[in-house]
């Protein structure tokens, strides 16, 4: 996952607690507080940050279930070679 992605995601995890959590592909976004309204705000921030437009068909509960699922949708829209991969 891209470091920009994980840092952008962190403020949306309101149930993560005061300690710093490690965001991995398996991080459960719903359990950590990303509700439907936050998902919309997160969508706009992702599109603005990465300069992409996420396909409507990918805007579903499965995409927003885990950090890994969401990153796969974002990464699929990035130009080749711009994956910004950081160990997840």
C-alpha positions as CSV (number, residue, x, y, z in Angstrom):
1,X,0.0,0.0,0.0
2,X,1.0,3.6,-0.6
3,X,2.2,5.6,2.4
4,X,0.0,8.5,1.2
5,X,-3.0,6.1,1.2
6,X,-2.4,4.9,4.8
7,X,-1.8,8.4,6.1
8,X,-5.0,9.6,4.4
9,X,-6.9,6.7,5.8
10,X,-5.7,7.1,9.4
11,X,-8.0,10.0,10.5
12,X,-11.1,8.1,9.4
13,X,-10.3,5.2,11.9
14,X,-12.1,6.8,14.8
15,X,-12.4,3.5,16.8
16,X,-8.7,2.7,16.4
17,X,-7.9,4.1,19.9
18,X,-5.3,6.6,21.0
19,X,-2.3,4.3,20.1
20,X,-0.8,4.2,16.7
21,X,-2.1,1.3,14.7
22,X,-0.4,-0.5,11.8
23,X,-2.7,-0.4,8.8
24,X,-2.5,-3.6,6.8
25,X,-4.5,-5.0,3.9
26,X,-6.6,-6.9,6.5
27,X,-7.5,-3.8,8.5
28,X,-11.3,-3.8,9.0
29,X,-12.4,-0.3,8.1
30,X,-16.0,-0.8,9.3
31,X,-14.9,-2.1,12.7
32,X,-12.6,0.9,13.1
33,X,-15.4,3.4,12.4
34,X,-15.6,4.1,8.6
35,X,-19.4,4.4,8.2
36,X,-21.2,5.2,4.9
37,X,-20.9,9.0,5.3
38,X,-17.2,8.8,6.1
39,X,-16.8,6.4,3.1
40,X,-18.1,9.2,0.8
41,X,-15.7,11.7,2.3
42,X,-12.8,9.2,2.0
43,X,-13.7,8.6,-1.6
44,X,-13.4,12.3,-2.5
45,X,-10.1,12.6,-0.6
46,X,-8.7,9.6,-2.4
47,X,-9.7,10.9,-5.8
48,X,-8.3,14.3,-5.0
49,X,-5.0,13.0,-3.5
50,X,-4.3,10.5,-6.2
51,X,-5.8,12.5,-9.1
52,X,-8.1,9.6,-10.1
53,X,-11.7,8.8,-10.5
54,X,-12.9,5.6,-8.9
55,X,-15.4,3.6,-10.9
56,X,-19.0,3.7,-9.7
57,X,-19.2,-0.2,-9.8
58,X,-16.4,-0.4,-7.2
59,X,-18.3,1.8,-4.7
60,X,-19.7,-0.9,-2.5
61,X,-19.5,-2.5,0.9
62,X,-16.8,-5.0,-0.2
63,X,-14.5,-2.2,-1.4
64,X,-14.8,-0.3,1.9
65,X,-14.6,-3.5,4.1
66,X,-10.8,-3.6,4.4
67,X,-7.8,-1.3,3.7
68,X,-6.5,-3.9,1.2
69,X,-9.7,-4.0,-0.8
70,X,-9.9,-0.2,-1.0
71,X,-6.2,0.1,-2.0
72,X,-6.7,-2.5,-4.8
73,X,-9.4,-0.3,-6.3
74,X,-7.3,2.9,-5.9
75,X,-4.1,1.2,-7.3
76,X,-6.0,-0.1,-10.3
77,X,-6.7,3.5,-11.4
78,X,-3.1,4.7,-10.9
79,X,-0.9,5.1,-14.0
80,X,1.5,2.2,-14.6
81,X,4.5,2.4,-12.3
82,X,2.8,4.8,-9.8
83,X,1.9,2.2,-7.3
84,X,3.8,3.9,-4.5
85,X,4.1,0.5,-2.9
86,X,5.1,0.3,0.7
87,X,5.1,-3.0,2.7
88,X,1.7,-3.6,4.0
